[in-house]
């Protein structure tokens, strides 16, 4: 697990808040996430028991809140779409039934999923 801190994640959100044109191997993308979505993510970060790695998905203008286990093979991702929809994906067998499930921004449920992932 990477050692992500709240302050590092808040800095990342600040960087993401600036509209950027990103060039990747897949082409050039304008990355822009609505301010209200960034504010929701910021509020969520303050309530999480374990801080994620924040990963912008440039081609879709989405943001991943990503967790990895020490085995480097198990991943838990919360995707926050530009529309505000949140979905969860994991390939971790004990909670694999969550793959691609849409969830509410329910902090208790999110923290419960994270705790199961790290058990």
Buried (B, 14 or more C-beta within 10 A) or exposed (E): EEEBEEEBBBEBBEEBBEEEEEEEEEEEBEBBBEEEBBEBBBEBBEEBEEBBBBBBBBEEBBBBBBBBEEEEEBBBBBBBBBEEEBBBBBEBEEBEEBEEEEBEBEBEEBBEBBEBBBE
